[in-house]
């Protein structure tokens, strides 16, 4: 999948959870990505962040960073 589409999707998810007014939007985004994104999609968005992550909104950027950190600790996520 094209990185631009993944960024757009991650940003939409992050904006939804941010609009809910809670302080744990990044955690909710991580949970959503784990539940509904294919492993290849998660791998691609983590690799995109490693390359700079241009265009990711703050909550999405933080979520992907958390996901990447979890993946390093527990491969296969």
Chimera marker file (.cmm) of the C-alpha trace (Angstrom):
<marker_set name="trace">
<marker id="1" x="0.000" y="0.000" z="0.000" r="1" g="1" b="0" radius="0.5"/>
<marker id="2" x="1.267" y="3.502" z="-0.758" r="1" g="1" b="0" radius="0.5"/>
<marker id="3" x="2.676" y="5.336" z="2.255" r="1" g="1" b="0" radius="0.5"/>
<marker id="4" x="0.480" y="8.360" z="1.538" r="1" g="1" b="0" radius="0.5"/>
<marker id="5" x="-2.634" y="6.237" z="1.990" r="1" g="1" b="0" radius="0.5"/>
<marker id="6" x="-1.342" y="4.756" z="5.246" r="1" g="1" b="0" radius="0.5"/>
<marker id="7" x="-0.531" y="8.238" z="6.539" r="1" g="1" b="0" radius="0.5"/>
<marker id="8" x="-3.986" y="9.497" z="5.608" r="1" g="1" b="0" radius="0.5"/>
<marker id="9" x="-5.627" y="6.523" z="7.316" r="1" g="1" b="0" radius="0.5"/>
<marker id="10" x="-3.480" y="6.810" z="10.464" r="1" g="1" b="0" radius="0.5"/>
<marker id="11" x="-4.190" y="10.536" z="10.643" r="1" g="1" b="0" radius="0.5"/>
<marker id="12" x="-7.935" y="9.969" z="10.323" r="1" g="1" b="0" radius="0.5"/>
<marker id="13" x="-7.855" y="7.414" z="13.120" r="1" g="1" b="0" radius="0.5"/>
<marker id="14" x="-5.779" y="9.730" z="15.311" r="1" g="1" b="0" radius="0.5"/>
<marker id="15" x="-8.058" y="12.693" z="14.635" r="1" g="1" b="0" radius="0.5"/>
<marker id="16" x="-11.094" y="10.609" z="15.584" r="1" g="1" b="0" radius="0.5"/>
<marker id="17" x="-9.628" y="9.554" z="18.923" r="1" g="1" b="0" radius="0.5"/>
<marker id="18" x="-8.274" y="13.058" z="19.591" r="1" g="1" b="0" radius="0.5"/>
<marker id="19" x="-11.745" y="14.506" z="18.972" r="1" g="1" b="0" radius="0.5"/>
<marker id="20" x="-13.096" y="12.263" z="21.733" r="1" g="1" b="0" radius="0.5"/>
<marker id="21" x="-11.341" y="14.582" z="24.187" r="1" g="1" b="0" radius="0.5"/>
<marker id="22" x="-9.339" y="11.976" z="26.030" r="1" g="1" b="0" radius="0.5"/>
<marker id="23" x="-5.668" y="12.124" z="26.891" r="1" g="1" b="0" radius="0.5"/>
<marker id="24" x="-4.906" y="8.624" z="25.679" r="1" g="1" b="0" radius="0.5"/>
<marker id="25" x="-5.587" y="9.038" z="21.955" r="1" g="1" b="0" radius="0.5"/>
<marker id="26" x="-2.182" y="7.596" z="20.915" r="1" g="1" b="0" radius="0.5"/>
<marker id="27" x="-2.838" y="4.444" z="22.963" r="1" g="1" b="0" radius="0.5"/>
<marker id="28" x="-6.260" y="4.108" z="21.341" r="1" g="1" b="0" radius="0.5"/>
<marker id="29" x="-4.676" y="4.501" z="17.907" r="1" g="1" b="0" radius="0.5"/>
<marker id="30" x="-2.133" y="1.778" z="18.678" r="1" g="1" b="0" radius="0.5"/>
<marker id="31" x="-4.953" y="-0.509" z="19.799" r="1" g="1" b="0" radius="0.5"/>
<marker id="32" x="-6.881" y="0.205" z="16.596" r="1" g="1" b="0" radius="0.5"/>
<marker id="33" x="-3.852" y="-0.455" z="14.389" r="1" g="1" b="0" radius="0.5"/>
<marker id="34" x="-3.210" y="-3.773" z="16.132" r="1" g="1" b="0" radius="0.5"/>
<marker id="35" x="-6.823" y="-4.876" z="15.795" r="1" g="1" b="0" radius="0.5"/>
<marker id="36" x="-7.646" y="-3.745" z="12.277" r="1" g="1" b="0" radius="0.5"/>
<marker id="37" x="-4.472" y="-3.290" z="10.239" r="1" g="1" b="0" radius="0.5"/>
<marker id="38" x="-2.679" y="-6.170" z="8.570" r="1" g="1" b="0" radius="0.5"/>
<marker id="39" x="0.850" y="-6.857" z="9.819" r="1" g="1" b="0" radius="0.5"/>
<marker id="40" x="2.226" y="-5.617" z="6.475" r="1" g="1" b="0" radius="0.5"/>
<marker id="41" x="0.449" y="-2.284" z="6.912" r="1" g="1" b="0" radius="0.5"/>
<marker id="42" x="1.828" y="-1.887" z="10.438" r="1" g="1" b="0" radius="0.5"/>
<marker id="43" x="5.308" y="-2.748" z="9.184" r="1" g="1" b="0" radius="0.5"/>
<marker id="44" x="5.039" y="-0.185" z="6.381" r="1" g="1" b="0" radius="0.5"/>
<marker id="45" x="3.853" y="2.651" z="8.626" r="1" g="1" b="0" radius="0.5"/>
<marker id="46" x="6.642" y="1.906" z="11.134" r="1" g="1" b="0" radius="0.5"/>
<marker id="47" x="9.209" y="1.923" z="8.314" r="1" g="1" b="0" radius="0.5"/>
<marker id="48" x="7.721" y="5.204" z="7.065" r="1" g="1" b="0" radius="0.5"/>
<marker id="49" x="8.202" y="6.730" z="10.513" r="1" g="1" b="0" radius="0.5"/>
<marker id="50" x="11.830" y="5.524" z="10.495" r="1" g="1" b="0" radius="0.5"/>
<marker id="51" x="12.270" y="7.475" z="7.251" r="1" g="1" b="0" radius="0.5"/>
<marker id="52" x="10.982" y="10.671" z="8.871" r="1" g="1" b="0" radius="0.5"/>
<marker id="53" x="7.230" y="10.167" z="9.057" r="1" g="1" b="0" radius="0.5"/>
<marker id="54" x="6.393" y="13.293" z="7.095" r="1" g="1" b="0" radius="0.5"/>
<marker id="55" x="2.727" y="14.227" z="7.273" r="1" g="1" b="0" radius="0.5"/>
<marker id="56" x="1.776" y="12.250" z="10.367" r="1" g="1" b="0" radius="0.5"/>
<marker id="57" x="-0.211" y="14.345" z="12.855" r="1" g="1" b="0" radius="0.5"/>
<marker id="58" x="1.216" y="14.343" z="16.411" r="1" g="1" b="0" radius="0.5"/>
<marker id="59" x="-1.140" y="11.690" z="17.851" r="1" g="1" b="0" radius="0.5"/>
<marker id="60" x="-0.553" y="9.399" z="14.858" r="1" g="1" b="0" radius="0.5"/>
<marker id="61" x="3.206" y="9.949" z="15.018" r="1" g="1" b="0" radius="0.5"/>
<marker id="62" x="3.275" y="9.081" z="18.714" r="1" g="1" b="0" radius="0.5"/>
<marker id="63" x="1.083" y="6.034" z="18.141" r="1" g="1" b="0" radius="0.5"/>
<marker id="64" x="3.282" y="4.699" z="15.355" r="1" g="1" b="0" radius="0.5"/>
<marker id="65" x="6.383" y="5.322" z="17.483" r="1" g="1" b="0" radius="0.5"/>
<marker id="66" x="4.794" y="3.314" z="20.307" r="1" g="1" b="0" radius="0.5"/>
<marker id="67" x="3.827" y="0.561" z="17.891" r="1" g="1" b="0" radius="0.5"/>
<marker id="68" x="7.366" y="0.441" z="16.504" r="1" g="1" b="0" radius="0.5"/>
<marker id="69" x="8.810" y="0.243" z="20.026" r="1" g="1" b="0" radius="0.5"/>
<marker id="70" x="6.423" y="-2.596" z="20.907" r="1" g="1" b="0" radius="0.5"/>
<marker id="71" x="7.345" y="-4.425" z="17.705" r="1" g="1" b="0" radius="0.5"/>
<marker id="72" x="11.021" y="-4.259" z="18.656" r="1" g="1" b="0" radius="0.5"/>
<marker id="73" x="10.241" y="-5.693" z="22.095" r="1" g="1" b="0" radius="0.5"/>
<marker id="74" x="7.811" y="-8.324" z="20.755" r="1" g="1" b="0" radius="0.5"/>
<marker id="75" x="8.421" y="-9.207" z="17.104" r="1" g="1" b="0" radius="0.5"/>
<marker id="76" x="5.317" y="-10.311" z="15.288" r="1" g="1" b="0" radius="0.5"/>
<marker id="77" x="3.004" y="-7.555" z="16.506" r="1" g="1" b="0" radius="0.5"/>
<link id1="1" id2="2" r="1" g="1" b="0" radius="0.2"/>
<link id1="2" id2="3" r="1" g="1" b="0" radius="0.2"/>
<link id1="3" id2="4" r="1" g="1" b="0" radius="0.2"/>
<link id1="4" id2="5" r="1" g="1" b="0" radius="0.2"/>
<link id1="5" id2="6" r="1" g="1" b="0" radius="0.2"/>
<link id1="6" id2="7" r="1" g="1" b="0" radius="0.2"/>
<link id1="7" id2="8" r="1" g="1" b="0" radius="0.2"/>
<link id1="8" id2="9" r="1" g="1" b="0" radius="0.2"/>
<link id1="9" id2="10" r="1" g="1" b="0" radius="0.2"/>
<link id1="10" id2="11" r="1" g="1" b="0" radius="0.2"/>
<link id1="11" id2="12" r="1" g="1" b="0" radius="0.2"/>
<link id1="12" id2="13" r="1" g="1" b="0" radius="0.2"/>
<link id1="13" id2="14" r="1" g="1" b="0" radius="0.2"/>
<link id1="14" id2="15" r="1" g="1" b="0" radius="0.2"/>
<link id1="15" id2="16" r="1" g="1" b="0" radius="0.2"/>
<link id1="16" id2="17" r="1" g="1" b="0" radius="0.2"/>
<link id1="17" id2="18" r="1" g="1" b="0" radius="0.2"/>
<link id1="18" id2="19" r="1" g="1" b="0" radius="0.2"/>
<link id1="19" id2="20" r="1" g="1" b="0" radius="0.2"/>
<link id1="20" id2="21" r="1" g="1" b="0" radius="0.2"/>
<link id1="21" id2="22" r="1" g="1" b="0" radius="0.2"/>
<link id1="22" id2="23" r="1" g="1" b="0" radius="0.2"/>
<link id1="23" id2="24" r="1" g="1" b="0" radius="0.2"/>
<link id1="24" id2="25" r="1" g="1" b="0" radius="0.2"/>
<link id1="25" id2="26" r="1" g="1" b="0" radius="0.2"/>
<link id1="26" id2="27" r="1" g="1" b="0" radius="0.2"/>
<link id1="27" id2="28" r="1" g="1" b="0" radius="0.2"/>
<link id1="28" id2="29" r="1" g="1" b="0" radius="0.2"/>
<link id1="29" id2="30" r="1" g="1" b="0" radius="0.2"/>
<link id1="30" id2="31" r="1" g="1" b="0" radius="0.2"/>
<link id1="31" id2="32" r="1" g="1" b="0" radius="0.2"/>
<link id1="32" id2="33" r="1" g="1" b="0" radius="0.2"/>
<link id1="33" id2="34" r="1" g="1" b="0" radius="0.2"/>
<link id1="34" id2="35" r="1" g="1" b="0" radius="0.2"/>
<link id1="35" id2="36" r="1" g="1" b="0" radius="0.2"/>
<link id1="36" id2="37" r="1" g="1" b="0" radius="0.2"/>
<link id1="37" id2="38" r="1" g="1" b="0" radius="0.2"/>
<link id1="38" id2="39" r="1" g="1" b="0" radius="0.2"/>
<link id1="39" id2="40" r="1" g="1" b="0" radius="0.2"/>
<link id1="40" id2="41" r="1" g="1" b="0" radius="0.2"/>
<link id1="41" id2="42" r="1" g="1" b="0" radius="0.2"/>
<link id1="42" id2="43" r="1" g="1" b="0" radius="0.2"/>
<link id1="43" id2="44" r="1" g="1" b="0" radius="0.2"/>
<link id1="44" id2="45" r="1" g="1" b="0" radius="0.2"/>
<link id1="45" id2="46" r="1" g="1" b="0" radius="0.2"/>
<link id1="46" id2="47" r="1" g="1" b="0" radius="0.2"/>
<link id1="47" id2="48" r="1" g="1" b="0" radius="0.2"/>
<link id1="48" id2="49" r="1" g="1" b="0" radius="0.2"/>
<link id1="49" id2="50" r="1" g="1" b="0" radius="0.2"/>
<link id1="50" id2="51" r="1" g="1" b="0" radius="0.2"/>
<link id1="51" id2="52" r="1" g="1" b="0" radius="0.2"/>
<link id1="52" id2="53" r="1" g="1" b="0" radius="0.2"/>
<link id1="53" id2="54" r="1" g="1" b="0" radius="0.2"/>
<link id1="54" id2="55" r="1" g="1" b="0" radius="0.2"/>
<link id1="55" id2="56" r="1" g="1" b="0" radius="0.2"/>
<link id1="56" id2="57" r="1" g="1" b="0" radius="0.2"/>
<link id1="57" id2="58" r="1" g="1" b="0" radius="0.2"/>
<link id1="58" id2="59" r="1" g="1" b="0" radius="0.2"/>
<link id1="59" id2="60" r="1" g="1" b="0" radius="0.2"/>
<link id1="60" id2="61" r="1" g="1" b="0" radius="0.2"/>
<link id1="61" id2="62" r="1" g="1" b="0" radius="0.2"/>
<link id1="62" id2="63" r="1" g="1" b="0" radius="0.2"/>
<link id1="63" id2="64" r="1" g="1" b="0" radius="0.2"/>
<link id1="64" id2="65" r="1" g="1" b="0" radius="0.2"/>
<link id1="65" id2="66" r="1" g="1" b="0" radius="0.2"/>
<link id1="66" id2="67" r="1" g="1" b="0" radius="0.2"/>
<link id1="67" id2="68" r="1" g="1" b="0" radius="0.2"/>
<link id1="68" id2="69" r="1" g="1" b="0" radius="0.2"/>
<link id1="69" id2="70" r="1" g="1" b="0" radius="0.2"/>
<link id1="70" id2="71" r="1" g="1" b="0" radius="0.2"/>
<link id1="71" id2="72" r="1" g="1" b="0" radius="0.2"/>
<link id1="72" id2="73" r="1" g="1" b="0" radius="0.2"/>
<link id1="73" id2="74" r="1" g="1" b="0" radius="0.2"/>
<link id1="74" id2="75" r="1" g="1" b="0" radius="0.2"/>
<link id1="75" id2="76" r="1" g="1" b="0" radius="0.2"/>
<link id1="76" id2="77" r="1" g="1" b="0" radius="0.2"/>
</marker_set>
